[in-house]
Amino acid sequence: MAIEVRIPTILRSYTGGAKVVEGAGDTLSDLLTDLDSRHGGLKGRLVTEAGSLHRFVNVYVNDEDVRFLGSLDAKLNDGDSVTILPAVAGGAFGFAAAAAIAQHSAAAAAIAQHSAASAPAAPGRRAVAGR
């Protein structure tokens, strides 16, 4: 049984740089075990110690999210295509990072404004507050 597996860039170090590899298995779990036997460490990047998919990994079988197909128990057939995608960063942490950047930018602008206002005026010019 040959199943085509598309590997994201971040995991290609496990596949010798290959974008696509072939594997076999009746379920997604079996496929990942088969792939791990040839590409050591790959399964550990996808499956938790508790035996479930990491929440930051998305896996699709023929463009269907495996979370709706039984997750690691999703059935596979000869000729299926499996795509592994890392989840895109965002959510609460993304908002927290954006807020921190905004605060940093506002603080930097306030410091620059204060520095400009307290700098001595050039000869023949008056100092203008706020500029």
C-alpha positions, 0 to 999 in steps of 0.5 A: 500500500503506497500513501504519498505524504507531503512534508512541511519545510520545518520537518524535512530535516527528518526526511533528508530534505524530501518534500514528499515521501511514501509510506504504508499503513491502514490507519494514520497511526500505522502510517506514522509508525512506518514513516518513523521507521525510515525517518527516525524522529518524525513521529515524535514531532507529530504525536504527543507522549500521550498518543494524540496529535500535537495540537499545533500540527494539522494533518489532512487525508485527501484534503480532509482534516483527520480530526474529523476522520478519527484522528490517529485512527483515520482509515487510509487506502492505497493511493491516499495523499496525506498532508502534514501542516504546522499550524499558523501562529496566532490566537492569544499569543499572537494578540499578546505579541502585538500588544507588547509591540504596540506598547514598546512603540508607544514607549519609544515614541514618548522617549524620543518626544521627551528627548527632543523637547529637553534638547537645548535649542540651537543658537538663535532659535527658541525651544518649542515644547512637543517637537 
